[in-house]
Amino acid sequence: MEEKVIKQGFMTKQGGRWKSWKKRWFVLRGKIIFYYKNPKKRSPIGMLPITQASKVYVSQAKTKKKFCFNLEIPGQRTYLISAPSEEEMNSWIEIINQIIKSELHDKVSMKDFKKIRVVGRGTFGKVYLVQKLSNQEYYAMKSLQKGKIAECEQIEQTMAERNVLMRTKHPFLVSLHFSFQTEERLFMILDFIDGGELFFHLKNEGRFDEERVILYSAEIVLALEHLHKMDIVYRDLKPENILIGSDGHIRLTDFGLVKMNISKKKDGKTSTFCGTPEYLAPEILKDEGYGKAVDWWSLGILIYEMLVGLPPFYSENLNVMYQKILTAPLKFPPGLSLSVRGLISELLNRDPAKRLGSGGDDSSPIKKHKFFEKLDWEKVFNKEMTPTFKPEVKNPTDTRFFDREFTEENLAESVPEISFMGRDSNAFKGFTFEEEVEGIGNVKNF
């Protein structure tokens, strides 16, 4: 589904702390204003969620800048922005006001969707294939039990997942279109990727050939690169969290373990023990503190598993597996090319400081590795590289590439295991989000 750009252009924004003025490229996409250093940059340096704004108006602030307006976002701050002309200022104010007003009168809720089938299940609830009644589009709907989230002390992490999904606009990351809540549940409406999990295909086929793995790996590199530029560590790369579309391209999903603002932590590291055992980096097991390099370790494990069929240090005994991650030599079966052996070895360096991708250039040395030498990275980003495998999806409701354990489940929501009644009603304040506004401005593809 192509994203909608409603308005874009250069404006100057006053900083929050130092009050200096910076010229930025502003893009209103859906109901979020993203701003970039310039139009050529793919990763925004900030965003303004209009769904959370209370009002926008011509500024009365004493400043040398002309054509200024204020955008008030409770819980964040009042932004002061200077447009290049009075006409542009009024245009931005008018469009933002329409979005704010639409928020008051047109909240999306469960009544706007028709459940088709269960396609997944997690700790806090189910994932459904749904259809939005107003536009007939198909989405994935993640339903989460508030009480269980609160009981497991995962409120902050759930809000972080929602915030990352709201901000991510990338060809290889799943995006959030709407989020809303009831007294007992949270709902996130996401891209539905119809070809199922990479895990499903790997389990059925046993292993993939190198040509197929090169493109999957490259697309994952670009996805992780984007998250890292947003100062986010993914922390949960594994086959179950990679979806394949009917076009043959991948998307990362499930941002429940993300760590935001990693650079603001001491030494750019965090220490929370989390992740999937087979994919844990040594520094996590040793409780030494870790940063973005853990994602590149997980990429090394994933590439190995895609080519071989099992992770390199796998054991059914958890303690044995942890010990192997820390000390066992990396062994390759016959048949793997020297270039992929080299890449995996450099990604699985137990010293995070020496691991490929761990430096200030992040993904750059990975992209230059011999394993990827035949790739045009611009073409990879634009999905111009032809995948060797495309799931044959017959129609929008064809879910045969999803596990029957899920698709044969009853559509009804189960009674919440733990009620949220009587708990802090403000715990999930700000969770509601809507991306799309129809009929505002000149919409064009981005």
C-alpha positions, 0 to 999 in steps of 0.5 A: 500500500502506497503511503500518502503525502499530503503536503511537503516543503522547506520550513524553519523550526526553532529548537526546543533546548537551544532555541536555534533555528534550523531549516528542514524539509517537512513532509506531512504523510497521513497524520504525521509531519516528518522533518528531514535535513533535506529532501534527499534524506530517507530517514527523518530526524524528527516527527510531529504526530498531529493526532496528539496536537491540541491546536495550531495557530499564527504565532505571536512570539517575538522573533525576527522570523516571519510567517511563524505558527505554533503547533501545541502537542501536550506532553511534548512542547509547543513547536515554533515553525517559520514558513517561507511565505504567508500563503504557505503558513496559512496552508499548513495551518489549515491542513493541520487544523483539518486533521485535528478536527477530524480526530475529534469526530471520526475515531476509528474503532473495532466497528470499522473492521471485519475479522477474516481469520486468525493469523498469529498469536502472542503473549498478550493476544491474537493477530487477525487478518481484517478488512476495513469496511470503508475502503475494503483494504486488508490489514493485520490487526494485533489485539492485546490484553491490557490487564496482562500487559500491566501484570507483566510490567510491559506498558512502557515497552508496548507504548514504545512498540506503538511509537516505533511503528508509528514513526517507521516508513520504510519498504522493509518495515511493517507500518502502523495505520491505526491504533485504538483501545477499549477498556480491556484491549489495545488494537494496532492495525498494521500492513498485512503481508500475505506471504507469511513468516520466513519461518514458515517457508524455512521450516517447509523447505529446510534451507534456502540457496545463497542467491535467495539469502543475499536479497533477504539479507540485503533487505534486512540490512537496510531495515536495521540500518533505518532503525539504527539511524532512528537511534533504535535497537531492534533486539528481536531479529529471527525468522518468525519476525520476518514476513514475505510478501507475494512480491517476494520482498521481506518486511520486519515486524513485531517491535515489542523488544525495541530499545529507543534512544540508545545513544542517550544511554551511558556509553550508548548501551543498555543491559536488559536481558531480552531476545530469543535464546538462539539469537542472543549475542554474547554480550547480552549473556555476559551482562556487559551492556550492549548496543546496536551491534547485537542486531548485527550478531543476530543477522549473522545467526539468521544468515547461517540458519537460512543457509543451513537450516539451524542456528550455528550454536543450537542445542535443545538444552538452554544452558548448553546453547548459552555456553556454545554461544560464548565459547564454541567454535563456529563450524560451517557445513560443506557447500557454503561459499567463502564470501558468505562464510567470511560475512557470517564469521565477521558478524559473529565476532564475539567482541562487539567492538570488532564485530562487522557493523559495530563502528560509527559507520554501522551498516556501511562495511556490511554493505561493502562486503564481498557477499553483496558485491553484485548488488546495487543497493539503490535498486534493493531499496527500490525493490527493483531486484527480482526475488527468486521466490514469490509466494503464490497468493491466490487472493487477498484472503488466502492465508495458506502460508500461515500456520494452520494452528492459527488460521483454524482458531475461532475468531472470537476474542477470549475473555481477558485472563487478567482484567484491566478494570481498577488499574490506572486509566491513563496508563495507555494515554496517547495510544490512539493513532490514525494515519490516513486522512482522505480529501485533504490537500493534493495527495500524491505518492511518495 
